[in-house]
Amino acid sequence: MAVTNGYATGADAQALFNVLGGVSITFGAATTPTLTQVEGWLDALAAEVDALLRANGYGEVPATGTNDVQFIGRFVAQKGAAVAYGAALPYAEEPDRVKRWNDEWDTFLTRLINKSYRLIDQSPRSKFGTVKPMRYIKD
């Protein structure tokens, strides 16, 4: 399965995973986790972000603006690398960097939900309401 989201790729998660030190895994067909699994997790994480963006009124979902893709991609790649670490070493103590990636993901989602973060390249749509006109007819 190839990545279908436009935010982060398996290579992005791999690059972050490589900076952890001590663990040397190149995601592929025979590794744990496999590259296919990592790409699937990245797509699922991106879908979660897209759902929050849609709930906050953004019309262009997934986001495609250069700044928005870079902004969102950082968090998706970090969380993907953290999930991959947990799959590769399920019984190991998480390094501080992986803990920070998990915390940053949680903060990112919370700020999207609370609307503390807004996308850079687009704005949420205005809220639309329904007006029910009434007519008075004289008796």
N, C-alpha and C positions, 0 to 999 in steps of 0.2 A: 504494500500500500504506500503510495506516495503522499506526501503532505498536501492537503487541499486548502489549508489556510494561508493567508498572505502575510502573516505576522512573523512566524518563526519556523525554521526548518530543523531537520535532524542534525545538520551541520552546526547550526547555532547552539543547540543543546550539547552537542559533542564538544564544541569549543569551550563552553563553560565547564563541562564535566572534566575536561583535561586540566583545568587550572586548579583542581582540587588537590592534586598531588597524591602520591601513594597508591592511587588506583589507576590502572592502565587498561581501559577497555575501549576498543574502537567498535562502535555499534555496527552490527552486521547481521547476517541471517543466522549465524550460529552462536551469538552472544546472548547473555542474560543481563539486561533485556535485549531483545532484537531491535534492529533499526525500525522495523515495521511497528513494533509496540511503541517505541518512542514517538514516532510520527503520529500514531493514533492518539497518544496522550496529548501531543501538541495541538492536534485538531480539536480534541475535546475541550482543552483549556481555552482555545480561541473561540469555540462555540459558546462557552460560558461568558466570555467577555462580550461577544456579539449580542447575546441575550440581554445582558445588562445595558448595553448601548441602546438596543431597541426599546427596552423598558423606559429608558431616559429620554426617548423621543428623537433619537438620531435616525435620520432617514436613510443614510448611506451606510448600510451594514452588510458585509464587513467594511470597516473603514479602509479607504484606499489612498488617502492623502499621505504624502511622503513623511511628514512629521508624525501623523497619527500612527502609521505603520511602525515607525521606529520606536515611538513611545510605548505602544502596546506590545510590540515584539520583544522588547527587553524583559517585560514581566512574564510573558508566555514562555520564552526561552529559559529563563531562570527557574520557573516552576517546573518546566519539563525536565530540566537537568536534575532538579531536586527529586522528582518522582523517579527518574531513572536511577539515581543513587540509591533510593530506598529499595528498588527492585533488584539492583545489582548486589547490594550488601544489606539484606534485610535485618541482620542481627548486629550490625556495626553501629557504633555511636555516631550520630550525625556530626560532621564537622561544623564549626561555627558558620562557615560560609553557606552551607546548605540550610542551616537554621535561619540565617538571615534572608535567604531567598524565599523560604516559606513564609516568614514574617512579612517580607515586602509584598508577596502575593496577596496575603490576607489584607494588608493595609490598602493595597491597590484596589481590591474588590470593594472594600468598605468605603473608600473614597469615591468610587464610581457610584455606588448605591446612594451615598449621602450627597452626591453631586458636588463634592469638593474638587473633583477632577472634571475637566471638560476637554473635549478633543480640541486640537489646535486648528485643523484644516476645515472643520465644519462645526456648525452650531446645531443644537437640538431644534426640532420644529416647534413652532408655536402650538400651544394647546388650542384645539378647536372645540367649540361648544355648540349646542343646538339651541336655536332660538325658536320658540313656538309662538308665532304671531297669533293674536286674538283680534277679533273684530267685534265691535259693539254695534249692535243694530238697535236703533231706537224703537221702543214699543209703540 
